[in-house]
Amino acid sequence: MSIDQLDARLITLISEEAGISVVECARRLGVARATAQGRLDRLRRSGVIQSMAPHIDPTALGYPIRAFCSLLIHQSVGHQKVAEGLARIPELLDLHTATGDTDMTTSVVARSTQDLQRVLDLISHTPGVARVSSRLALGTHFEGRTLPLVQAAVE
């Protein structure tokens, strides 16, 4: 799907100000409320906007430790079965099937390094997981960065 500059401005506005009303979006963008609503509906239907959910900070919830894990799985079990098992672990923030020397990658959070060991044990005991390796994140420079893609899509 292609987007134009008005779509990009609308996406930027709702991304930067969660909970902003359609009426306020329309006012700031200088368009009719129906135009803003129609654009928003189209962006949702097309999948450009997948969620209006708030961004949750794991650190604020008491999970200051973040690690990135590489998983090797038993090929006979398959990615889908492993993913279903791993989905039961709330500390896993995402999960991706990958290429290269790993089968799946995930980022996890924990309350402490001891708690991280507990999470890694849960991962390694998931049926189909053969091996887990992890790397601690020492700092985050940015994440969930999609607004530059929005602007690049209209250029």
DSSP file with accessible surface (Angstrom, degrees, kcal/mol):
  #  RESIDUE AA STRUCTURE BP1 BP2  ACC     N-H-->O    O-->H-N    N-H-->O    O-->H-N    TCO  KAPPA ALPHA  PHI   PSI    X-CA   Y-CA   Z-CA
    1    1 A M              0   0  121      0, 0.0     2,-0.3     0, 0.0     0, 0.0   0.000 360.0 360.0 360.0 141.0    0.0    0.0    0.0
    2    2 A S        -     0   0  103    152,-0.0     2,-0.3     0, 0.0   152,-0.1  -0.757 360.0-161.1 -99.6 148.4    1.2    3.5   -0.7
    3    3 A I        -     0   0   21    150,-0.3     2,-0.2    -2,-0.3     0, 0.0  -0.891   5.5-144.2-122.6 156.8    0.8    6.4    1.7
    4    4 A D     >  -     0   0   66     -2,-0.3     4,-2.4     1,-0.0     5,-0.2  -0.525  38.7 -87.2-111.2-176.5    0.9   10.1    1.1
    5    5 A Q  H  > S+     0   0   91      1,-0.2     4,-2.6     2,-0.2     5,-0.2   0.868 126.1  53.3 -62.6 -36.6    2.2   13.0    3.2
    6    6 A L  H  > S+     0   0   27      2,-0.2     4,-2.5     1,-0.2    -1,-0.2   0.929 109.4  48.9 -65.2 -42.5   -1.2   13.4    5.0
    7    7 A D  H  > S+     0   0    2      1,-0.2     4,-2.9     2,-0.2     5,-0.2   0.932 111.6  50.1 -58.7 -45.5   -1.2    9.7    6.0
    8    8 A A  H  X S+     0   0    0     -4,-2.4     4,-2.4     1,-0.2    -2,-0.2   0.905 110.8  48.5 -61.9 -41.4    2.4   10.1    7.2
    9    9 A R  H  X S+     0   0  109     -4,-2.6     4,-2.4     2,-0.2    -1,-0.2   0.904 112.4  49.1 -66.2 -38.6    1.5   13.2    9.3
   10   10 A L  H  X S+     0   0    3     -4,-2.5     4,-2.5     2,-0.2     5,-0.3   0.938 111.7  48.4 -65.7 -45.5   -1.5   11.3   10.8
   11   11 A I  H  X S+     0   0   11     -4,-2.9     4,-1.9     1,-0.2    -2,-0.2   0.923 112.4  49.2 -60.8 -44.1    0.6    8.3   11.6
   12   12 A T  H  X S+     0   0   36     -4,-2.4     4,-2.4    -5,-0.2     5,-0.2   0.934 110.8  50.7 -61.5 -43.9    3.3   10.5   13.2
   13   13 A L  H  X S+     0   0   19     -4,-2.4     4,-1.8     1,-0.2    -2,-0.2   0.944 113.4  42.5 -62.7 -48.3    0.7   12.3   15.3
   14   14 A I  H  < S+     0   0   19     -4,-2.5    -1,-0.2     1,-0.2    -2,-0.2   0.794 114.6  52.9 -72.7 -24.2   -1.0    9.3   16.7
   15   15 A S  H  < S+     0   0   66     -4,-1.9     3,-0.4    -5,-0.3    -1,-0.2   0.874 114.3  40.3 -73.7 -38.9    2.3    7.6   17.3
   16   16 A E  H  < S+     0   0  133     -4,-2.4     2,-0.3     1,-0.2    -2,-0.2   0.729 123.3  38.8 -83.2 -22.5    3.7   10.5   19.3
   17   17 A E  S >< S-     0   0   75     -4,-1.8     3,-1.9    -5,-0.2    -1,-0.2  -0.663  79.5-159.1-131.0  78.4    0.5   11.3   21.2
   18   18 A A  T 3  S+     0   0   83     -3,-0.4     3,-0.1    -2,-0.3    -3,-0.1  -0.254  78.4  24.6 -56.4 136.0   -1.2    8.1   22.2
   19   19 A G  T 3  S+     0   0   82      1,-0.3    -1,-0.3    -5,-0.2    -5,-0.1   0.436  81.3 150.6  89.6  -1.4   -4.9    8.6   22.9
   20   20 A I    <   -     0   0   32     -3,-1.9    -1,-0.3    -6,-0.2     2,-0.1  -0.378  46.8-117.5 -64.1 140.8   -5.3   11.7   20.8
   21   21 A S     >  -     0   0   63      1,-0.1     4,-2.3    -3,-0.1     5,-0.1  -0.395  12.0-120.2 -78.9 159.2   -8.8   12.0   19.5
   22   22 A V  H  > S+     0   0   31      2,-0.2     4,-2.8     1,-0.2     5,-0.2   0.889 115.6  56.0 -63.5 -38.1   -9.7   11.9   15.8
   23   23 A V  H  > S+     0   0   91      1,-0.2     4,-2.4     2,-0.2    -1,-0.2   0.930 108.8  45.9 -60.6 -44.6  -11.2   15.4   16.2
   24   24 A E  H  > S+     0   0   45      2,-0.2     4,-2.6     1,-0.2     5,-0.2   0.889 111.5  52.6 -67.6 -38.7   -7.9   16.7   17.6
   25   25 A C  H  X S+     0   0    3     -4,-2.3     4,-2.3     2,-0.2    -2,-0.2   0.945 110.0  48.5 -58.1 -48.5   -6.0   15.0   14.8
   26   26 A A  H  X>S+     0   0    4     -4,-2.8     5,-2.2     2,-0.2     4,-1.2   0.918 111.2  50.3 -59.2 -44.0   -8.2   16.6   12.2
   27   27 A R  H ><5S+     0   0  163     -4,-2.4     3,-0.6     1,-0.2    -1,-0.2   0.949 113.7  44.1 -60.7 -47.8   -7.8   20.0   13.8
   28   28 A R  H 3<5S+     0   0  102     -4,-2.6    -1,-0.2     1,-0.2    -2,-0.2   0.819 116.3  46.6 -69.2 -31.0   -4.0   19.8   13.9
   29   29 A L  H 3<5S-     0   0   19     -4,-2.3    -1,-0.2    -5,-0.2    -2,-0.2   0.573 108.8-123.8 -86.2 -10.8   -3.8   18.4   10.4
   30   30 A G  T <<5S+     0   0   68     -4,-1.2     2,-0.3    -3,-0.6    -3,-0.2   0.853  70.7 115.1  72.2  36.6   -6.2   21.0    9.0
   31   31 A V  S   <S-     0   0   42     -5,-2.2    -1,-0.3    -6,-0.2    -2,-0.1  -0.850  72.8 -84.5-129.8 167.4   -8.7   18.5    7.5
   32   32 A A     >  -     0   0   59     -2,-0.3     4,-2.2     1,-0.1     3,-0.3  -0.370  37.4-117.8 -68.3 152.3  -12.3   17.5    8.2
   33   33 A R  H  > S+     0   0  128      1,-0.2     4,-2.9     2,-0.2     5,-0.2   0.900 116.4  55.0 -57.9 -40.0  -12.9   15.0   10.9
   34   34 A A  H  > S+     0   0   65      1,-0.2     4,-2.6     2,-0.2    -1,-0.2   0.871 106.4  51.5 -63.6 -34.5  -14.4   12.6    8.4
   35   35 A T  H  > S+     0   0   60     -3,-0.3     4,-2.5     2,-0.2    -1,-0.2   0.943 111.6  45.7 -66.3 -47.7  -11.2   12.8    6.3
   36   36 A A  H  X S+     0   0    3     -4,-2.2     4,-2.6     2,-0.2    -2,-0.2   0.935 115.6  47.0 -61.6 -43.9   -9.0   12.0    9.3
   37   37 A Q  H  X S+     0   0   50     -4,-2.9     4,-2.9     1,-0.2     5,-0.2   0.922 111.9  50.4 -65.1 -42.6  -11.3    9.1   10.3
   38   38 A G  H  X S+     0   0   36     -4,-2.6     4,-2.3    -5,-0.2    -1,-0.2   0.911 112.0  47.1 -62.0 -43.1  -11.4    7.8    6.8
   39   39 A R  H  X S+     0   0   55     -4,-2.5     4,-2.6     2,-0.2    -2,-0.2   0.927 112.9  49.1 -63.5 -44.6   -7.6    7.9    6.5
   40   40 A L  H  X S+     0   0    8     -4,-2.6     4,-2.1    -5,-0.2    -2,-0.2   0.933 111.4  49.1 -62.2 -44.3   -7.3    6.2    9.9
   41   41 A D  H  X S+     0   0   57     -4,-2.9     4,-2.8     1,-0.2    -1,-0.2   0.913 112.0  48.7 -61.3 -43.3   -9.8    3.5    9.0
   42   42 A R  H  X S+     0   0   71     -4,-2.3     4,-2.4     1,-0.2     6,-0.3   0.914 110.1  51.1 -64.8 -41.6   -8.0    2.8    5.7
   43   43 A L  H  <>S+     0   0    0     -4,-2.6     6,-1.9     1,-0.2     5,-1.1   0.873 113.3  46.0 -65.3 -34.4   -4.6    2.6    7.4
   44   44 A R  H ><5S+     0   0  104     -4,-2.1     3,-0.9    -5,-0.2    -2,-0.2   0.930 112.2  49.7 -70.8 -48.2   -6.0    0.1    9.9
   45   45 A R  H 3<5S+     0   0  185     -4,-2.8    -2,-0.2     1,-0.3    -1,-0.2   0.880 111.4  49.3 -58.9 -38.0   -7.8   -2.0    7.2
   46   46 A S  T 3<5S-     0   0   54     -4,-2.4    -1,-0.3    -5,-0.2    -2,-0.2   0.600 114.3-117.1 -79.6 -11.2   -4.6   -2.2    5.1
   47   47 A G  T < 5S+     0   0   33     -3,-0.9    -3,-0.2    -4,-0.5     3,-0.1   0.445  83.4 118.5  89.9   0.0   -2.5   -3.2    8.1
   48   48 A V  S   <S+     0   0   65     -5,-1.1     2,-0.7    -6,-0.3    -4,-0.2   0.953  83.0  41.0 -62.3 -46.7   -0.2   -0.2    8.0
   49   49 A I  S    S+     0   0   19     -6,-1.9    -2,-0.3    -9,-0.2    -1,-0.2  -0.908  71.5 171.2-100.1 113.7   -1.5    0.6   11.5
   50   50 A Q        +     0   0  181     -2,-0.7     2,-0.3     1,-0.3    -1,-0.1   0.690  60.7   8.7 -95.8 -22.9   -1.7   -2.7   13.4
   51   51 A S        -     0   0   79      2,-0.1    -1,-0.3     1,-0.1     0, 0.0  -0.993  37.8-159.9-158.6 148.9   -2.5   -1.5   16.9
   52   52 A M        +     0   0   95     -2,-0.3   -33,-0.1    -3,-0.1    -1,-0.1   0.054  55.6 135.2-111.8  19.2   -3.4    1.6   18.9
   53   53 A A        -     0   0   69      1,-0.1    -2,-0.1   -35,-0.0   -35,-0.0  -0.325  61.8-101.7 -68.7 151.1   -2.2   -0.1   22.1
   54   54 A P        -     0   0   92      0, 0.0     2,-0.6     0, 0.0    -1,-0.1  -0.324  33.3-109.9 -69.9 154.8    0.0    1.8   24.5
   55   55 A H        -     0   0  151      2,-0.0     2,-0.4    -2,-0.0   -37,-0.0  -0.782  35.3-150.6 -84.4 121.0    3.7    1.2   24.6
   56   56 A I        -     0   0  100     -2,-0.6     3,-0.1    -3,-0.0    -3,-0.0  -0.818   3.7-143.4 -98.9 131.5    4.5   -0.5   27.9
   57   57 A D     >  -     0   0   80     -2,-0.4     4,-1.0     1,-0.2     3,-0.5  -0.835   4.3-159.7 -95.1 109.8    7.9    0.0   29.5
   58   58 A P  T >4>S+     0   0   16      0, 0.0     5,-2.4     0, 0.0     3,-0.6   0.856  91.0  59.8 -57.2 -34.7    9.1   -3.3   31.1
   59   59 A T  G >45S+     0   0   80      1,-0.3     3,-1.8     3,-0.2     6,-0.1   0.919 101.8  52.7 -60.6 -41.5   11.5   -1.4   33.4
   60   60 A A  G 345S+     0   0   83     -3,-0.5    -1,-0.3     1,-0.3    -4,-0.0   0.761 106.3  54.7 -66.3 -22.6    8.6    0.5   34.9
   61   61 A L  G <<5S-     0   0  106     -4,-1.0    -1,-0.3    -3,-0.6    -2,-0.2   0.381 131.6 -92.6 -89.4   2.2    6.9   -2.8   35.6
   62   62 A G  T < 5S+     0   0   29     -3,-1.8    -3,-0.2    -4,-0.2    -2,-0.2   0.669  94.8 115.3  97.2  19.1   10.0   -4.0   37.5
   63   63 A Y      < +     0   0   48     -5,-2.4    48,-0.2    -6,-0.1    -3,-0.1  -0.667  24.0 154.5-119.2  75.8   11.8   -5.8   34.7
   64   64 A P        +     0   0   74      0, 0.0     2,-0.5     0, 0.0    47,-0.2   0.651  49.9  84.9 -79.9 -14.2   15.1   -3.8   34.2
   65   65 A I  E     -A  110   0A  40     45,-2.2    45,-2.0    -3,-0.1     2,-0.4  -0.763  55.8-177.6 -92.8 130.4   17.1   -6.7   32.7
   66   66 A R  E     +A  109   0A  39     -2,-0.5    71,-3.0    71,-0.4     2,-0.3  -0.990   2.8 176.3-126.4 138.3   16.9   -7.3   29.0
   67   67 A A  E     -AB 108 136A   0     41,-2.4    41,-2.9    -2,-0.4     2,-0.5  -0.965  24.1-137.1-137.8 153.6   18.6  -10.0   27.1
   68   68 A F  E     -AB 107 135A  86     67,-2.7    67,-2.0    -2,-0.3     2,-0.4  -0.952  26.1-161.2-111.2 129.2   18.6  -11.2   23.5
   69   69 A C  E     -AB 106 134A   1     37,-3.1    37,-2.1    -2,-0.5     2,-0.4  -0.909  13.7-155.7-118.6 141.4   18.5  -15.0   23.0
   70   70 A S  E     -AB 105 133A  20     63,-2.6    63,-2.4    -2,-0.4     2,-0.4  -0.941  19.2-159.7-108.5 134.2   19.3  -17.3   20.1
   71   71 A L  E     -AB 104 132A   0     33,-3.1    32,-2.4    -2,-0.4    33,-1.9  -0.945  13.4-159.8-120.8 135.7   17.6  -20.6   20.1
   72   72 A L  E     - B   0 131A  65     59,-2.6    58,-2.8    -2,-0.4    59,-1.9  -0.936  23.3-164.1-103.4 135.1   18.4  -23.8   18.4
   73   73 A I  E     - B   0 129A   9     -2,-0.5     2,-0.6    56,-0.3    56,-0.2  -0.825  29.5-101.1-120.5 159.8   15.5  -26.1   18.1
   74   74 A H    >>  -     0   0   96     54,-3.0     3,-1.7    -2,-0.3     4,-1.3  -0.704  32.0-146.0 -74.7 117.9   14.9  -29.8   17.3
   75   75 A Q  T 34 S+     0   0  119     -2,-0.6    -1,-0.2     1,-0.3     4,-0.1   0.790  94.1  65.0 -60.8 -27.1   13.9  -29.7   13.6
   76   76 A S  T 34 S+     0   0  118      1,-0.2    -1,-0.3     2,-0.1    -2,-0.0   0.763 102.5  49.0 -68.5 -22.4   11.5  -32.6   14.1
   77   77 A V  T <4 S-     0   0   54     -3,-1.7     4,-0.4    51,-0.2    -1,-0.2   0.889 104.0-144.6 -82.8 -42.5    9.4  -30.5   16.5
   78   78 A G     X  -     0   0   22     -4,-1.3     4,-1.7    50,-0.1     5,-0.2   0.123  21.2 -85.9  92.1 153.7    9.1  -27.5   14.2
   79   79 A H  H  > S+     0   0   59      1,-0.2     4,-2.9     2,-0.2     5,-0.2   0.863 120.1  55.7 -63.3 -40.8    9.0  -23.7   14.7
   80   80 A Q  H  > S+     0   0  132      1,-0.2     4,-2.3     2,-0.2    -1,-0.2   0.931 108.5  46.3 -64.5 -44.4    5.3  -23.5   15.3
   81   81 A K  H  > S+     0   0  134     -4,-0.4     4,-1.9     2,-0.2    -1,-0.2   0.906 114.4  48.5 -63.8 -42.2    5.1  -26.0   18.1
   82   82 A V  H  X S+     0   0    0     -4,-1.7     4,-2.8     1,-0.2     5,-0.2   0.939 110.4  51.8 -63.2 -43.8    8.2  -24.3   19.8
   83   83 A A  H  X S+     0   0   23     -4,-2.9     4,-2.0     1,-0.2    -2,-0.2   0.901 107.2  53.0 -60.2 -40.9    6.5  -20.9   19.4
   84   84 A E  H  < S+     0   0   85     -4,-2.3     4,-0.4     1,-0.2    -1,-0.2   0.906 112.0  45.6 -62.1 -40.4    3.3  -22.1   21.0
   85   85 A G  H >< S+     0   0    9     -4,-1.9     3,-1.2     1,-0.2    -2,-0.2   0.920 112.9  49.1 -68.1 -43.1    5.3  -23.4   24.0
   86   86 A L  H >< S+     0   0    1     -4,-2.8     3,-2.2     1,-0.3     6,-0.2   0.802  96.4  71.5 -68.7 -27.2    7.4  -20.2   24.3
   87   87 A A  T 3< S+     0   0   81     -4,-2.0    -1,-0.3     1,-0.3    -2,-0.2   0.713  86.6  67.5 -63.0 -16.2    4.3  -18.0   24.1
   88   88 A R  T <  S+     0   0  193     -3,-1.2    -1,-0.3    -4,-0.4    -2,-0.2   0.550  81.3  86.0 -79.5  -8.2    3.4  -19.3   27.6
   89   89 A I    X   -     0   0   13     -3,-2.2     3,-1.7     1,-0.1    -1,-0.1  -0.836  65.6-160.6 -97.3 108.8    6.5  -17.4   29.1
   90   90 A P  T 3  S+     0   0  105      0, 0.0    -1,-0.1     0, 0.0    -3,-0.0   0.765  83.8  66.8 -64.5 -23.4    5.4  -13.8   29.8
   91   91 A E  T 3  S+     0   0   12     17,-0.1    18,-1.6     2,-0.0     2,-0.6   0.599  77.0  97.0 -76.3  -9.2    8.9  -12.4   29.9
   92   92 A L  E <   -C  108   0A  24     -3,-1.7    16,-0.2    -6,-0.2     3,-0.1  -0.715  52.3-174.8 -80.2 120.9    9.4  -13.1   26.1
   93   93 A L  E     -     0   0A  76     14,-3.0     2,-0.3    -2,-0.6    -1,-0.2   0.759  64.4  -6.6 -88.6 -28.5    8.7   -9.9   24.3
   94   94 A D  E     -C  107   0A  65     13,-0.9    13,-0.7     2,-0.0     2,-0.3  -0.966  56.8-153.6-158.0 166.6    9.0  -11.1   20.8
   95   95 A L  E     -C  106   0A  51     -2,-0.3     2,-0.4    11,-0.2    11,-0.2  -0.954  13.0-179.0-153.2 130.7   10.0  -14.2   18.9
   96   96 A H  E     -C  105   0A  98      9,-2.8     9,-2.6    -2,-0.3     2,-0.4  -0.991  28.1-129.7-133.4 138.9   11.3  -14.6   15.3
   97   97 A T  E     -C  104   0A  88     -2,-0.4     7,-0.3     7,-0.2     2,-0.3  -0.713  42.9-167.1 -78.0 138.2   12.3  -17.5   13.1
   98   98 A A        -     0   0   34      5,-2.6     2,-0.2    -2,-0.4    -1,-0.0  -0.801  20.8-128.1-129.7 166.3   15.7  -16.6   11.8
   99   99 A T        +     0   0  135     -2,-0.3     3,-0.3     2,-0.0     2,-0.3  -0.618  69.1  39.7-103.1 170.1   18.3  -17.6    9.2
  100  100 A G  S    S-     0   0   72     -2,-0.2    -2,-0.1     1,-0.2     0, 0.0  -0.669 117.8 -16.3  96.7-145.9   22.0  -18.3    9.9
  101  101 A D  S    S+     0   0  151     -2,-0.3     2,-0.3   -29,-0.0    -1,-0.2   0.276 124.0  59.7 -87.1  12.7   23.4  -20.2   12.8
  102  102 A T        -     0   0   12     -3,-0.3   -30,-0.2     1,-0.1     3,-0.1  -0.943  63.2-152.0-134.4 157.0   20.3  -19.9   14.9
  103  103 A D  S    S+     0   0   35    -32,-2.4    -5,-2.6     1,-0.3     2,-0.3   0.804  80.0   9.2 -96.3 -37.7   16.7  -21.1   14.4
  104  104 A M  E     -AC  71  97A   3    -33,-1.9   -33,-3.1    -7,-0.3     2,-0.3  -0.982  60.6-157.3-142.4 152.4   14.8  -18.5   16.4
  105  105 A T  E     +AC  70  96A  44     -9,-2.6    -9,-2.8    -2,-0.3     2,-0.3  -0.965  15.3 170.7-129.9 150.3   15.6  -15.3   18.2
  106  106 A T  E     -AC  69  95A   4    -37,-2.1   -37,-3.1    -2,-0.3     2,-0.4  -0.978  27.0-134.6-149.5 157.1   13.8  -13.5   21.1
  107  107 A S  E     -AC  68  94A   3    -13,-0.7   -14,-3.0    -2,-0.3   -13,-0.9  -0.970  29.0-173.5-114.2 138.5   14.2  -10.7   23.5
  108  108 A V  E     -AC  67  92A   0    -41,-2.9   -41,-2.4    -2,-0.4     2,-0.3  -0.888  12.7-149.5-128.1 157.9   13.4  -11.3   27.1
  109  109 A V  E     -A   66   0A   7    -18,-1.6     2,-0.3    -2,-0.3   -43,-0.2  -0.894  15.0-179.6-124.6 158.3   13.1   -9.3   30.3
  110  110 A A  E     -A   65   0A   0    -45,-2.0   -45,-2.2    -2,-0.3     3,-0.1  -0.975  36.7-123.6-152.1 162.4   13.8  -10.2   33.9
  111  111 A R  S    S-     0   0  130     -2,-0.3     2,-0.3   -48,-0.2    -1,-0.1   0.747  92.5 -14.1 -80.3 -25.7   13.7   -8.7   37.3
  112  112 A S  S  > S-     0   0   40    -47,-0.1     4,-2.4   -49,-0.1    -1,-0.2  -0.942  78.2 -89.1-161.2 175.6   17.3   -9.5   38.1
  113  113 A T  H  > S+     0   0   78     -2,-0.3     4,-1.8     2,-0.2     5,-0.1   0.880 128.5  52.7 -66.7 -33.3   20.1  -11.7   36.8
  114  114 A Q  H  > S+     0   0  140      2,-0.2     4,-1.5     1,-0.2    -1,-0.2   0.905 109.6  48.4 -65.6 -39.5   18.9  -14.5   39.0
  115  115 A D  H  > S+     0   0   23      1,-0.2     4,-2.3     2,-0.2    -2,-0.2   0.868 105.6  58.7 -67.9 -34.2   15.4  -14.1   37.5
  116  116 A L  H  X S+     0   0   12     -4,-2.4     4,-3.0     1,-0.2     5,-0.2   0.911 102.3  54.0 -60.5 -40.0   17.0  -14.1   34.0
  117  117 A Q  H  X S+     0   0  103     -4,-1.8     4,-2.4     1,-0.2    -1,-0.2   0.918 107.1  51.3 -60.6 -39.8   18.4  -17.5   34.8
  118  118 A R  H  X S+     0   0   99     -4,-1.5     4,-2.2     2,-0.2    -2,-0.2   0.934 111.3  47.2 -61.7 -44.4   14.8  -18.7   35.7
  119  119 A V  H  X S+     0   0    0     -4,-2.3     4,-2.4     1,-0.2    -2,-0.2   0.927 111.4  50.5 -64.5 -43.3   13.5  -17.3   32.4
  120  120 A L  H  X S+     0   0   24     -4,-3.0     4,-2.9     1,-0.2    -1,-0.2   0.889 109.1  52.3 -62.6 -37.7   16.4  -19.0   30.4
  121  121 A D  H  X S+     0   0   67     -4,-2.4     4,-1.9    -5,-0.2    -1,-0.2   0.911 107.8  51.4 -63.8 -40.8   15.6  -22.2   32.2
  122  122 A L  H  < S+     0   0   74     -4,-2.2     4,-0.3     2,-0.2    -2,-0.2   0.920 112.3  46.9 -60.8 -42.3   11.9  -21.9   31.2
  123  123 A I  H >< S+     0   0    0     -4,-2.4     3,-1.7     1,-0.2    -2,-0.2   0.954 112.4  48.3 -63.5 -49.3   13.0  -21.4   27.6
  124  124 A S  H 3< S+     0   0   48     -4,-2.9    -1,-0.2     1,-0.3    -2,-0.2   0.772 110.2  52.5 -67.5 -23.3   15.5  -24.3   27.6
  125  125 A H  T 3< S+     0   0  145     -4,-1.9    -1,-0.3    -5,-0.2    -2,-0.2   0.421  81.7 113.8 -90.9   0.9   12.9  -26.6   29.1
  126  126 A T  S X  S-     0   0   13     -3,-1.7     3,-2.3    -4,-0.3   -44,-0.1  -0.579  83.6 -99.9 -71.0 130.0   10.3  -25.8   26.4
  127  127 A P  T 3  S+     0   0  103      0, 0.0   -42,-0.2     0, 0.0   -41,-0.1  -0.279 108.6  22.9 -53.7 128.5    9.6  -28.9   24.3
  128  128 A G  T 3  S+     0   0    8      1,-0.3   -54,-3.0    -4,-0.1     2,-0.6   0.167  89.2 119.8 100.7 -17.0   11.6  -28.6   21.1
  129  129 A V  E <   +B   73   0A  12     -3,-2.3    -1,-0.3   -56,-0.2   -56,-0.3  -0.728  32.6 175.7 -84.9 123.6   14.3  -26.2   22.3
  130  130 A A  E     +     0   0A  55    -58,-2.8     2,-0.3    -2,-0.6   -57,-0.2   0.815  64.4   0.2 -93.9 -37.9   17.7  -27.8   22.0
  131  131 A R  E     -B   72   0A 154    -59,-1.9   -59,-2.6    -8,-0.0     2,-0.4  -0.990  54.6-160.5-156.7 145.2   19.9  -24.9   23.1
  132  132 A V  E     -B   71   0A  30     -2,-0.3     2,-0.4   -61,-0.2   -61,-0.2  -0.992   7.6-177.3-127.4 132.5   19.7  -21.3   24.3
  133  133 A S  E     -B   70   0A  44    -63,-2.4   -63,-2.6    -2,-0.4     2,-0.3  -0.976  12.5-164.4-124.7 146.8   22.4  -18.7   24.2
  134  134 A S  E     -B   69   0A  52     -2,-0.4     2,-0.4   -65,-0.2   -65,-0.2  -0.924  15.9-162.2-132.9 156.1   21.9  -15.2   25.6
  135  135 A R  E     -B   68   0A 128    -67,-2.0   -67,-2.7    -2,-0.3     2,-0.2  -0.996  24.9-128.5-135.1 127.6   23.5  -11.7   25.5
  136  136 A L  E     -B   67   0A  90     -2,-0.4     2,-0.5   -69,-0.2   -69,-0.3  -0.556  17.3-130.2 -75.9 139.0   22.6   -9.0   28.0
  137  137 A A        -     0   0   29    -71,-3.0   -71,-0.4    -2,-0.2     3,-0.1  -0.774  18.7-171.5 -85.4 127.7   21.6   -5.6   26.8
  138  138 A L        -     0   0  174     -2,-0.5     2,-0.3     1,-0.3    -1,-0.1   0.689  68.8  -8.4 -92.3 -22.0   23.7   -2.9   28.5
  139  139 A G        -     0   0   50    -73,-0.0     2,-0.5     0, 0.0    -1,-0.3  -0.969  60.6-129.3-167.3 157.9   21.7    0.0   27.1
  140  140 A T        +     0   0   79     -2,-0.3     3,-0.1     1,-0.1    -3,-0.0  -0.980  16.1 179.2-119.3 125.0   19.0    0.8   24.6
  141  141 A H  S    S-     0   0  176     -2,-0.5     2,-0.3     1,-0.4    -1,-0.1   0.805  72.8 -26.0 -93.0 -37.6   19.5    3.6   22.1
  142  142 A F        -     0   0  139      3,-0.0    -1,-0.4     0, 0.0     2,-0.3  -0.937  60.3-177.9-166.0 159.8   16.2    3.2   20.4
  143  143 A E        +     0   0   87     -2,-0.3     3,-0.2    -3,-0.1    -3,-0.0  -0.976  65.2  31.3-155.3 161.6   13.5    0.5   19.8
  144  144 A G  S    S+     0   0   73     -2,-0.3     2,-1.0     1,-0.2     3,-0.2   0.830  74.6 171.7  57.8  32.6   10.2    0.1   18.0
  145  145 A R        +     0   0  148      1,-0.2    -1,-0.2     2,-0.1     4,-0.1  -0.631  21.2 130.9 -84.5 100.3   11.5    2.6   15.4
  146  146 A T    >>  +     0   0   81     -2,-1.0     4,-1.6    -3,-0.2     3,-0.7   0.571  46.4  85.3-123.5 -17.6    9.1    2.8   12.5
  147  147 A L  H 3> S+     0   0   44      1,-0.3     4,-2.1    -3,-0.2     5,-0.2   0.874  87.9  56.8 -59.8 -35.9    8.4    6.5   12.0
  148  148 A P  H 3> S+     0   0   61      0, 0.0     4,-2.3     0, 0.0    -1,-0.3   0.883 105.7  52.7 -61.5 -31.6   11.5    6.9    9.7
  149  149 A L  H <> S+     0   0  121     -3,-0.7     4,-1.9     2,-0.2    -2,-0.2   0.884 105.2  54.6 -67.3 -37.2   10.0    4.2    7.5
  150  150 A V  H  X S+     0   0   18     -4,-1.6     4,-0.7     2,-0.2    -1,-0.2   0.946 111.2  44.1 -60.6 -47.0    6.7    6.1    7.3
  151  151 A Q  H >X S+     0   0   66     -4,-2.1     3,-1.0     1,-0.2     4,-0.6   0.910 112.0  52.6 -66.8 -39.9    8.6    9.2    6.0
  152  152 A A  H >< S+     0   0   56     -4,-2.3     3,-0.7     1,-0.2    -1,-0.2   0.828 101.2  62.8 -64.3 -29.8   10.7    7.1    3.6
  153  153 A A  H 3< S+     0   0   65     -4,-1.9  -150,-0.3     1,-0.2    -1,-0.2   0.746 106.6  43.3 -68.3 -21.8    7.5    5.6    2.2
  154  154 A V  H <<        0   0   33     -3,-1.0    -1,-0.2    -4,-0.7    -2,-0.2   0.491 360.0 360.0-101.2  -5.5    6.3    8.9    1.0
  155  155 A E    <<        0   0  176     -3,-0.7    -3,-0.0    -4,-0.6    -4,-0.0  -0.450 360.0 360.0 -85.6 360.0    9.6   10.2   -0.4
